[in-house]
Amino acid sequence: MRKWIGKSEGTAPKKKSKLIEKETNIIKVKYETKGLWDVEVQQSADLVWDELQIPDIGQNLEPGEPSLPQEGLYVAIPDDATVTDIKVVKYKKDTHLLSHQVKPAPQPSTDPSALPEITPKQEIYEKDDAFPGILFKKIGVTQVGDVNVVHLMVYPVQYHPIANTIDLYKKIELEVEYELAAEAAPPMRGVPTRGRKRVPAGYEDQILNFDNV
């Protein structure tokens, strides 16, 4: 059985950003999701899992951990910027009771004909602590083509194994705060200004704040 939890069935998450330049440079990132698919997966005659899927985003693939939806985001920052803080400033969530426990990510296999080995990590499934317990993680600062970006992982679903409930975060607002290095001297007259930065094909629409760098 497959059912949609939330509103606007089958809708992928929306992402947008806004640059605020005052005493401190801040990029506001807003992540919104309308809902998710809850799919029953029959592992054996007496064992059924719930597999949770949000359209167009990935899953946690760490073997034995709940295979929850997650999405990587790229946020463009100036070349001379140093990120000083990233924090959650606002969120909205709904809590939903599941029919079955969330399916753990399977062990990797090189045999495509074999059934995947699924062994839940007891240190997670025997507790009621929210998993993964964070709404985002900073992966690092890297380059995508010519653009300096902060790479984030967002976790819009939190799972409570004992209660067998999920918190679906319909909205997560982050602030990425950074400092700029001392301003370089202005270019000499007649020196052409730098054009729009280049990124690999398919990345331009994936980088938030791209037009401000």
Stockholm file with secondary structure:
# STOCKHOLM 1.0

chainA/1-213         MRKWIGKSEGTAPKKKSKLIEKETNIIKVKYETKGLWDVEVQQSADLVWDELQIPDIGQNLEPGEPSLPQEGLYVAIPDDATVTDIKVVKYKKDTHLLSHQVKPAPQPSTDPSALPEITPKQEIYEKDDAFPGILFKKIGVTQVGDVNVVHLMVYPVQYHPIANTIDLYKKIELEVEYELAAEAAPPMRGVPTRGRKRVPAGYEDQILNFDNV
#=GR chainA/1-213 SS CEEEEESSTTCCCEEEEEEEESSSEEEEEEEECCEEEEEEEEEETTEEEEEEECTTCEECCSBTSBCCEEEEEEEECCTTEEEEEEEEEEEEEEEEECSSCBCBBCCCCSCTTSCCCCCCCHHHHTSCSCBSCCSEEEEEEEEETTEEEEEEEECCEEEETTTTEEEEEEEEEEEEEEEECCCCCCCCTTCCCCCCCCCCTTCGGGEETGGGC
#=GC SS_cons         CEEEEESSTTCCCEEEEEEEESSSEEEEEEEECCEEEEEEEEEETTEEEEEEECTTCEECCSBTSBCCEEEEEEEECCTTEEEEEEEEEEEEEEEEECSSCBCBBCCCCSCTTSCCCCCCCHHHHTSCSCBSCCSEEEEEEEEETTEEEEEEEECCEEEETTTTEEEEEEEEEEEEEEEECCCCCCCCTTCCCCCCCCCCTTCGGGEETGGGC
//
